[in-house]
Amino acid sequence: MSNIISTIKTIKSCDSLHIVEFDFFGQTLSMMSLDLNKDLKIGTKVNLMVKSSHIAIAKNFIGEVSYSNKLDSKIVSIDNGELLSSIELNCNGIILESIITVNSSKKMDLKVGDDVIAFIKASELSIGNIIND
């Protein structure tokens, strides 16, 4: 599980669906949720969580994609197992882990130091907890 500390920028609601936007070092992250804690409001600092298997990686990416969240990152470590690779990414000093297949890691020729984009769907982000400073 990867954790991303961010601050709520906007909350949009329609019926029971909520789209929450967060500020993460000047980048906007979006989360889609059916349930939203009543204590959440603009300016609230939170710990966002995402499963490592829900972080996709793109290298030399050009174009548009439907993922709401695109984080410029640098690969800091690669651990290739028999079937899966654990790729650690540095994004603004936060370490994210992406779990992808070894085949994908090799096909993309991923190396430590490579600049990549981490993609996270809005439906895959969740709020772990509210941070009370």
N, C-alpha and C positions, 0 to 999 in steps of 0.2 A: 504494500500500500504506500502510495506517495502522498505527501502532505504539502499543501500550498497555502501559505498565510496571505490573506488578501482582505480588502475592505469593500463592503457593499456600496455600489454606486447608484444602482437603480433597482426597483422592484416593479415589475409589470404583472398584473393578474387579470385573468379572464376566467370566470366560473371557478373551477378548482385547479386551474393550471397557472403556474407562476414561472416567469423568466426573471432570473436575478442576474444582474451584471456586477462584476467585481473589478476593483483596480488591483493589479498585480504589477508593481514597478512601472506604472504608466501604460501597461497593456490591459485591455479589457478581456475578461474571461466571462463566459456565460454558462449558467446552469438552468436546466429545466427541471421543475419539481411539481409534484401533485400535493405534497404536504409541506407546509412552511411554518416554522416556529414563530409564534406570535411576538417573541422578543426581538426578532430581526427587523432592523430599520436601516435606512441610509446612514453610512458612517460606522456601522458595526464591523468590528474586526473579527474574522472567522478563520478557522482552519479548514480548508477544502481538502477533500480526500478523493483519490482515484485509484482504482486497482491497476497494478502494473501491467496486467494483460489488456487494459483498455487504453493504453498509450501507444499510438502508432507513430512510426518514424518515417520521415522522408528525407532523402539526400538529393541535393541538386534539384529541388522542386521548383517548378515554374508552372503557374496556372492557378485555377480556382478549384476549391474543393468544398464540400458541404459541412465539414467539421467547423464548429463555431470557434474552437480554441486552437490557436496556432502559436506555439512558443519556440522562439529561436533558442537553440541549445547547442552545447558542445559535449561530445562523448568524452567521459572521463574514465570509464572502464567497460570492458566487455568480458563476460564470463560465458564461454560456449560450453554447454553440456552436450549430451548425446543427441537430444532432440530440440532443446530450447536454449536461447541465449538471453542472459540478463544484461541489459545495456543500461549503464548509469549515465545520466545526462545532467549537466550543470546548466541551470536556467536562472540567471540573476542570483547566483549564490545558493539556490535551492537545488538539492539533488533529487531528481526524479528517476524512477526505475521503469524501464519498459521491458516487457517479456515478449519476445518474438521467436519465431522458429529459427533454428540454426541455418536452414536453407535460405530464409530471407536475409539473415545477417551476412551470409557468404555471397548471395546474389548481389546485394547492395555494396559489397566490399567495404563494410564498416570498419573503421579504425579509430583508436583512441586519438582524440584531437580533431576529428571530423566535425564540421559545423552541420547541424541537422535541424529539422523542424519536428517538434513533438506535436502531434494532433490528438485532441481529446474532444469527443462529442459532448454536447451540453447535457445530454441525458446520463452521462457517465460520471459527472462531478456530483459530489454530495458534501453537505456541511457536516464536518465531524463534531465541531464544538465552537462555541462563541468564546472569544478571547477577551477577558476582562483585564485591561491594563490598569 
